[in-house]
Amino acid sequence: MCLLVYPKTQNQINVLTTLFKEMNIDFEYTPPQEESYIPNDLTLQAMKEAETMAKDKNKKSYATVEELMESLKN
């Protein structure tokens, strides 16, 4: 039988490890590896566009979602 368990916190890892040891269950825990994300060209272009827009003093900006929603009503 195979059981896959995905603990989300260190406490869950500790509890499961202790439980499996007490029950003499063979187990292997491999911490998840950090995924490296490499954005594609379209994403890089969108990021540059967003940076340019954020720096443009002539563009309207909003401090809250409420401000944005209010501006859409007008």
Biopython code that builds the backbone (N, CA, C, O; Angstrom):
import numpy as np
from Bio.PDB.StructureBuilder import StructureBuilder

atoms = [
    (1, "MET", "N", (0.852, -1.169, 0.000)),
    (1, "MET", "CA", (0.000, 0.000, 0.000)),
    (1, "MET", "C", (0.894, 1.228, 0.000)),
    (1, "MET", "O", (1.955, 1.244, 0.625)),
    (2, "CYS", "N", (0.457, 2.235, -0.698)),
    (2, "CYS", "CA", (1.208, 3.483, -0.777)),
    (2, "CYS", "C", (0.308, 4.619, -0.301)),
    (2, "CYS", "O", (-0.837, 4.750, -0.733)),
    (3, "LEU", "N", (0.840, 5.422, 0.582)),
    (3, "LEU", "CA", (0.092, 6.562, 1.116)),
    (3, "LEU", "C", (0.928, 7.807, 0.898)),
    (3, "LEU", "O", (2.067, 7.880, 1.358)),
    (4, "LEU", "N", (0.386, 8.767, 0.215)),
    (4, "LEU", "CA", (1.072, 10.035, 0.010)),
    (4, "LEU", "C", (0.522, 11.047, 0.994)),
    (4, "LEU", "O", (-0.691, 11.236, 1.094)),
    (5, "VAL", "N", (1.409, 11.693, 1.715)),
    (5, "VAL", "CA", (1.022, 12.686, 2.714)),
    (5, "VAL", "C", (1.772, 13.973, 2.395)),
    (5, "VAL", "O", (2.973, 13.951, 2.127)),
    (6, "TYR", "N", (1.066, 15.080, 2.426)),
    (6, "TYR", "CA", (1.672, 16.376, 2.129)),
    (6, "TYR", "C", (1.500, 17.320, 3.310)),
    (6, "TYR", "O", (0.575, 18.132, 3.322)),
    (7, "PRO", "N", (2.376, 17.224, 4.301)),
    (7, "PRO", "CA", (2.256, 18.132, 5.449)),
    (7, "PRO", "C", (2.550, 19.560, 5.028)),
    (7, "PRO", "O", (3.405, 19.819, 4.181)),
    (8, "LYS", "N", (1.814, 20.486, 5.648)),
    (8, "LYS", "CA", (1.962, 21.898, 5.275)),
    (8, "LYS", "C", (2.745, 22.697, 6.299)),
    (8, "LYS", "O", (3.240, 23.781, 5.991)),
    (9, "THR", "N", (2.862, 22.186, 7.495)),
    (9, "THR", "CA", (3.577, 22.922, 8.541)),
    (9, "THR", "C", (4.612, 22.008, 9.188)),
    (9, "THR", "O", (4.542, 20.785, 9.071)),
    (10, "GLN", "N", (5.565, 22.623, 9.868)),
    (10, "GLN", "CA", (6.578, 21.850, 10.571)),
    (10, "GLN", "C", (5.950, 20.993, 11.658)),
    (10, "GLN", "O", (6.398, 19.875, 11.912)),
    (11, "ASN", "N", (4.913, 21.516, 12.300)),
    (11, "ASN", "CA", (4.217, 20.741, 13.332)),
    (11, "ASN", "C", (3.605, 19.473, 12.739)),
    (11, "ASN", "O", (3.697, 18.405, 13.343)),
    (12, "GLN", "N", (2.991, 19.576, 11.580)),
    (12, "GLN", "CA", (2.414, 18.401, 10.932)),
    (12, "GLN", "C", (3.501, 17.385, 10.585)),
    (12, "GLN", "O", (3.295, 16.180, 10.728)),
    (13, "ILE", "N", (4.640, 17.863, 10.134)),
    (13, "ILE", "CA", (5.761, 16.976, 9.826)),
    (13, "ILE", "C", (6.200, 16.236, 11.087)),
    (13, "ILE", "O", (6.416, 15.024, 11.060)),
    (14, "ASN", "N", (6.331, 16.968, 12.182)),
    (14, "ASN", "CA", (6.766, 16.366, 13.444)),
    (14, "ASN", "C", (5.774, 15.316, 13.942)),
    (14, "ASN", "O", (6.176, 14.235, 14.371)),
    (15, "VAL", "N", (4.484, 15.632, 13.884)),
    (15, "VAL", "CA", (3.459, 14.700, 14.352)),
    (15, "VAL", "C", (3.462, 13.432, 13.503)),
    (15, "VAL", "O", (3.427, 12.325, 14.039)),
    (16, "LEU", "N", (3.504, 13.588, 12.202)),
    (16, "LEU", "CA", (3.500, 12.421, 11.316)),
    (16, "LEU", "C", (4.749, 11.574, 11.502)),
    (16, "LEU", "O", (4.670, 10.346, 11.541)),
    (17, "THR", "N", (5.885, 12.216, 11.615)),
    (17, "THR", "CA", (7.138, 11.485, 11.816)),
    (17, "THR", "C", (7.078, 10.668, 13.098)),
    (17, "THR", "O", (7.435, 9.490, 13.104)),
    (18, "THR", "N", (6.631, 11.286, 14.175)),
    (18, "THR", "CA", (6.508, 10.590, 15.457)),
    (18, "THR", "C", (5.526, 9.426, 15.354)),
    (18, "THR", "O", (5.819, 8.320, 15.808)),
    (19, "LEU", "N", (4.385, 9.671, 14.768)),
    (19, "LEU", "CA", (3.358, 8.638, 14.619)),
    (19, "LEU", "C", (3.880, 7.445, 13.825)),
    (19, "LEU", "O", (3.721, 6.299, 14.245)),
    (20, "PHE", "N", (4.500, 7.713, 12.684)),
    (20, "PHE", "CA", (5.003, 6.627, 11.842)),
    (20, "PHE", "C", (6.091, 5.832, 12.562)),
    (20, "PHE", "O", (6.143, 4.607, 12.443)),
    (21, "LYS", "N", (6.954, 6.513, 13.301)),
    (21, "LYS", "CA", (8.004, 5.809, 14.045)),
    (21, "LYS", "C", (7.389, 4.921, 15.129)),
    (21, "LYS", "O", (7.803, 3.775, 15.307)),
    (22, "GLU", "N", (6.409, 5.451, 15.843)),
    (22, "GLU", "CA", (5.754, 4.681, 16.905)),
    (22, "GLU", "C", (5.043, 3.455, 16.359)),
    (22, "GLU", "O", (4.964, 2.428, 17.034)),
    (23, "MET", "N", (4.534, 3.553, 15.159)),
    (23, "MET", "CA", (3.797, 2.449, 14.559)),
    (23, "MET", "C", (4.711, 1.532, 13.730)),
    (23, "MET", "O", (4.245, 0.604, 13.068)),
    (24, "ASN", "N", (6.017, 1.811, 13.780)),
    (24, "ASN", "CA", (6.993, 1.033, 13.004)),
    (24, "ASN", "C", (6.658, 0.985, 11.522)),
    (24, "ASN", "O", (6.784, -0.055, 10.875)),
    (25, "ILE", "N", (6.237, 2.108, 11.003)),
    (25, "ILE", "CA", (5.920, 2.226, 9.574)),
    (25, "ILE", "C", (7.147, 2.805, 8.877)),
    (25, "ILE", "O", (7.651, 3.867, 9.243)),
    (26, "ASP", "N", (7.610, 2.078, 7.866)),
    (26, "ASP", "CA", (8.720, 2.607, 7.070)),
    (26, "ASP", "C", (8.208, 3.803, 6.273)),
    (26, "ASP", "O", (7.159, 3.740, 5.634)),
    (27, "PHE", "N", (8.954, 4.868, 6.324)),
    (27, "PHE", "CA", (8.554, 6.044, 5.574)),
    (27, "PHE", "C", (9.792, 6.807, 5.135)),
    (27, "PHE", "O", (10.889, 6.638, 5.666)),
    (28, "GLU", "N", (9.569, 7.634, 4.165)),
    (28, "GLU", "CA", (10.643, 8.487, 3.667)),
    (28, "GLU", "C", (10.063, 9.878, 3.496)),
    (28, "GLU", "O", (9.044, 10.062, 2.831)),
    (29, "TYR", "N", (10.710, 10.840, 4.090)),
    (29, "TYR", "CA", (10.242, 12.218, 3.924)),
    (29, "TYR", "C", (11.318, 13.014, 3.216)),
    (29, "TYR", "O", (12.454, 13.109, 3.682)),
    (30, "THR", "N", (10.952, 13.572, 2.111)),
    (30, "THR", "CA", (11.846, 14.446, 1.360)),
    (30, "THR", "C", (11.196, 15.813, 1.309)),
    (30, "THR", "O", (10.134, 15.979, 0.709)),
    (31, "PRO", "N", (11.837, 16.807, 1.946)),
    (31, "PRO", "CA", (11.251, 18.153, 1.903)),
    (31, "PRO", "C", (11.123, 18.637, 0.462)),
    (31, "PRO", "O", (11.985, 18.358, -0.370)),
    (32, "PRO", "N", (10.061, 19.353, 0.174)),
    (32, "PRO", "CA", (9.879, 19.848, -1.198)),
    (32, "PRO", "C", (10.998, 20.809, -1.578)),
    (32, "PRO", "O", (11.443, 21.622, -0.767)),
    (33, "GLN", "N", (11.433, 20.705, -2.795)),
    (33, "GLN", "CA", (12.474, 21.593, -3.303)),
    (33, "GLN", "C", (11.831, 22.889, -3.777)),
    (33, "GLN", "O", (10.722, 22.896, -4.311)),
    (34, "GLU", "N", (12.545, 23.972, -3.569)),
    (34, "GLU", "CA", (12.027, 25.252, -4.064)),
    (34, "GLU", "C", (12.039, 25.223, -5.582)),
    (34, "GLU", "O", (13.035, 24.866, -6.211)),
    (35, "GLU", "N", (10.929, 25.599, -6.141)),
    (35, "GLU", "CA", (10.846, 25.636, -7.591)),
    (35, "GLU", "C", (11.414, 26.956, -8.074)),
    (35, "GLU", "O", (11.104, 28.019, -7.537)),
    (36, "SER", "N", (12.236, 26.871, -9.079)),
    (36, "SER", "CA", (12.743, 28.117, -9.649)),
    (36, "SER", "C", (11.859, 28.459, -10.846)),
    (36, "SER", "O", (11.664, 27.651, -11.754)),
    (37, "TYR", "N", (11.345, 29.653, -10.818)),
    (37, "TYR", "CA", (10.430, 30.085, -11.866)),
    (37, "TYR", "C", (11.174, 31.016, -12.797)),
    (37, "TYR", "O", (11.740, 32.020, -12.362)),
    (38, "ILE", "N", (11.176, 30.692, -14.051)),
    (38, "ILE", "CA", (11.790, 31.547, -15.061)),
    (38, "ILE", "C", (10.669, 32.051, -15.950)),
    (38, "ILE", "O", (10.067, 31.277, -16.695)),
    (39, "PRO", "N", (10.378, 33.373, -15.875)),
    (39, "PRO", "CA", (9.277, 33.903, -16.686)),
    (39, "PRO", "C", (9.601, 33.849, -18.178)),
    (39, "PRO", "O", (10.750, 34.011, -18.590)),
    (40, "ASN", "N", (8.562, 33.617, -18.972)),
    (40, "ASN", "CA", (8.755, 33.603, -20.425)),
    (40, "ASN", "C", (8.799, 35.035, -20.953)),
    (40, "ASN", "O", (8.626, 35.989, -20.193)),
    (41, "ASP", "N", (9.027, 35.179, -22.245)),
    (41, "ASP", "CA", (9.194, 36.505, -22.848)),
    (41, "ASP", "C", (7.965, 37.391, -22.681)),
    (41, "ASP", "O", (8.091, 38.585, -22.412)),
    (42, "LEU", "N", (6.781, 36.813, -22.839)),
    (42, "LEU", "CA", (5.551, 37.594, -22.705)),
    (42, "LEU", "C", (5.399, 38.126, -21.278)),
    (42, "LEU", "O", (5.004, 39.274, -21.077)),
    (43, "THR", "N", (5.714, 37.291, -20.297)),
    (43, "THR", "CA", (5.633, 37.714, -18.906)),
    (43, "THR", "C", (6.655, 38.811, -18.613)),
    (43, "THR", "O", (6.339, 39.790, -17.937)),
    (44, "LEU", "N", (7.874, 38.651, -19.117)),
    (44, "LEU", "CA", (8.906, 39.682, -18.929)),
    (44, "LEU", "C", (8.468, 41.009, -19.545)),
    (44, "LEU", "O", (8.676, 42.068, -18.954)),
    (45, "GLN", "N", (7.866, 40.952, -20.723)),
    (45, "GLN", "CA", (7.371, 42.162, -21.384)),
    (45, "GLN", "C", (6.290, 42.824, -20.532)),
    (45, "GLN", "O", (6.294, 44.044, -20.372)),
    (46, "ALA", "N", (5.369, 42.035, -19.987)),
    (46, "ALA", "CA", (4.300, 42.573, -19.147)),
    (46, "ALA", "C", (4.865, 43.181, -17.870)),
    (46, "ALA", "O", (4.375, 44.211, -17.408)),
    (47, "MET", "N", (5.886, 42.559, -17.297)),
    (47, "MET", "CA", (6.510, 43.094, -16.085)),
    (47, "MET", "C", (7.169, 44.444, -16.361)),
    (47, "MET", "O", (7.055, 45.372, -15.560)),
    (48, "LYS", "N", (7.857, 44.549, -17.496)),
    (48, "LYS", "CA", (8.496, 45.826, -17.865)),
    (48, "LYS", "C", (7.445, 46.906, -18.099)),
    (48, "LYS", "O", (7.619, 48.054, -17.692)),
    (49, "GLU", "N", (6.353, 46.525, -18.759)),
    (49, "GLU", "CA", (5.266, 47.477, -19.009)),
    (49, "GLU", "C", (4.659, 47.953, -17.690)),
    (49, "GLU", "O", (4.369, 49.140, -17.535)),
    (50, "ALA", "N", (4.468, 47.054, -16.757)),
    (50, "ALA", "CA", (3.910, 47.418, -15.456)),
    (50, "ALA", "C", (4.846, 48.358, -14.697)),
    (50, "ALA", "O", (4.389, 49.311, -14.067)),
    (51, "GLU", "N", (6.146, 48.096, -14.754)),
    (51, "GLU", "CA", (7.120, 48.983, -14.101)),
    (51, "GLU", "C", (7.085, 50.376, -14.718)),
    (51, "GLU", "O", (7.120, 51.380, -14.008)),
    (52, "THR", "N", (7.016, 50.427, -16.037)),
    (52, "THR", "CA", (6.966, 51.717, -16.741)),
    (52, "THR", "C", (5.712, 52.485, -16.353)),
    (52, "THR", "O", (5.774, 53.688, -16.100)),
    (53, "MET", "N", (4.578, 51.801, -16.306)),
    (53, "MET", "CA", (3.326, 52.450, -15.931)),
    (53, "MET", "C", (3.374, 52.943, -14.483)),
    (53, "MET", "O", (2.865, 54.022, -14.178)),
    (54, "ALA", "N", (3.971, 52.173, -13.610)),
    (54, "ALA", "CA", (4.043, 52.553, -12.195)),
    (54, "ALA", "C", (4.902, 53.799, -11.993)),
    (54, "ALA", "O", (4.655, 54.588, -11.081)),
    (55, "LYS", "N", (5.902, 53.970, -12.839)),
    (55, "LYS", "CA", (6.802, 55.121, -12.709)),
    (55, "LYS", "C", (6.262, 56.368, -13.406)),
    (55, "LYS", "O", (6.743, 57.472, -13.152)),
    (56, "ASP", "N", (5.273, 56.208, -14.278)),
    (56, "ASP", "CA", (4.709, 57.319, -15.044)),
    (56, "ASP", "C", (3.814, 58.162, -14.141)),
    (56, "ASP", "O", (2.771, 57.699, -13.680)),
    (57, "LYS", "N", (4.227, 59.391, -13.897)),
    (57, "LYS", "CA", (3.468, 60.297, -13.018)),
    (57, "LYS", "C", (2.143, 60.734, -13.636)),
    (57, "LYS", "O", (1.265, 61.221, -12.922)),
    (58, "ASN", "N", (1.982, 60.570, -14.953)),
    (58, "ASN", "CA", (0.748, 60.961, -15.624)),
    (58, "ASN", "C", (-0.338, 59.885, -15.531)),
    (58, "ASN", "O", (-1.499, 60.142, -15.848)),
    (59, "LYS", "N", (0.033, 58.709, -15.105)),
    (59, "LYS", "CA", (-0.938, 57.616, -14.963)),
    (59, "LYS", "C", (-1.594, 57.683, -13.595)),
    (59, "LYS", "O", (-0.927, 57.957, -12.597)),
    (60, "LYS", "N", (-2.886, 57.438, -13.542)),
    (60, "LYS", "CA", (-3.629, 57.421, -12.295)),
    (60, "LYS", "C", (-3.277, 56.159, -11.526)),
    (60, "LYS", "O", (-3.201, 55.072, -12.100)),
    (61, "SER", "N", (-3.066, 56.306, -10.231)),
    (61, "SER", "CA", (-2.811, 55.128, -9.398)),
    (61, "SER", "C", (-3.808, 55.112, -8.249)),
    (61, "SER", "O", (-4.424, 56.127, -7.925)),
    (62, "TYR", "N", (-3.953, 53.953, -7.649)),
    (62, "TYR", "CA", (-4.934, 53.771, -6.599)),
    (62, "TYR", "C", (-4.258, 53.142, -5.384)),
    (62, "TYR", "O", (-3.447, 52.225, -5.516)),
    (63, "ALA", "N", (-4.599, 53.643, -4.213)),
    (63, "ALA", "CA", (-4.027, 53.127, -2.970)),
    (63, "ALA", "C", (-4.835, 51.954, -2.431)),
    (63, "ALA", "O", (-4.310, 51.133, -1.680)),
    (64, "THR", "N", (-6.105, 51.870, -2.808)),
    (64, "THR", "CA", (-6.958, 50.793, -2.316)),
    (64, "THR", "C", (-7.841, 50.274, -3.446)),
    (64, "THR", "O", (-8.022, 50.932, -4.470)),
    (65, "VAL", "N", (-8.375, 49.096, -3.237)),
    (65, "VAL", "CA", (-9.317, 48.522, -4.200)),
    (65, "VAL", "C", (-10.577, 49.377, -4.258)),
    (65, "VAL", "O", (-11.183, 49.530, -5.318)),
    (66, "GLU", "N", (-10.969, 49.936, -3.108)),
    (66, "GLU", "CA", (-12.168, 50.778, -3.061)),
    (66, "GLU", "C", (-12.010, 51.997, -3.976)),
    (66, "GLU", "O", (-12.945, 52.374, -4.682)),
    (67, "GLU", "N", (-10.817, 52.612, -3.959)),
    (67, "GLU", "CA", (-10.557, 53.757, -4.846)),
    (67, "GLU", "C", (-10.694, 53.344, -6.305)),
    (67, "GLU", "O", (-11.296, 54.060, -7.105)),
    (68, "LEU", "N", (-10.141, 52.203, -6.644)),
    (68, "LEU", "CA", (-10.220, 51.705, -8.011)),
    (68, "LEU", "C", (-11.666, 51.463, -8.404)),
    (68, "LEU", "O", (-12.089, 51.880, -9.482)),
    (69, "MET", "N", (-12.432, 50.795, -7.550)),
    (69, "MET", "CA", (-13.827, 50.501, -7.853)),
    (69, "MET", "C", (-14.640, 51.770, -8.017)),
    (69, "MET", "O", (-15.495, 51.855, -8.898)),
    (70, "GLU", "N", (-14.377, 52.759, -7.168)),
    (70, "GLU", "CA", (-15.088, 54.035, -7.257)),
    (70, "GLU", "C", (-14.791, 54.726, -8.590)),
    (70, "GLU", "O", (-15.688, 55.306, -9.203)),
    (71, "SER", "N", (-13.546, 54.663, -9.035)),
    (71, "SER", "CA", (-13.189, 55.303, -10.307)),
    (71, "SER", "C", (-13.848, 54.604, -11.490)),
    (71, "SER", "O", (-14.122, 55.239, -12.508)),
    (72, "LEU", "N", (-14.101, 53.315, -11.370)),
    (72, "LEU", "CA", (-14.759, 52.579, -12.465)),
    (72, "LEU", "C", (-16.229, 52.948, -12.585)),
    (72, "LEU", "O", (-16.814, 52.828, -13.661)),
    (73, "LYS", "N", (-16.832, 53.398, -11.483)),
    (73, "LYS", "CA", (-18.241, 53.791, -11.519)),
    (73, "LYS", "C", (-18.417, 55.097, -12.271)),
    (73, "LYS", "O", (-19.475, 55.341, -12.852)),
    (74, "ASN", "N", (-17.406, 55.927, -12.267)),
    (74, "ASN", "CA", (-17.519, 57.265, -12.901)),
    (74, "ASN", "C", (-17.140, 57.242, -14.360)),
    (74, "ASN", "O", (-17.182, 58.277, -15.025)),
]
sb = StructureBuilder()
sb.init_structure("model")
sb.init_model(0)
sb.init_chain("A")
sb.init_seg("    ")
for serial, (resi, resn, name, xyz) in enumerate(atoms, 1):
    if name == "N":
        sb.init_residue(resn, " ", resi, " ")
    sb.init_atom(name, np.array(xyz, "f"), 0.0, 1.0, " ", f" {name:<3s}", serial, name[0])
structure = sb.get_structure()
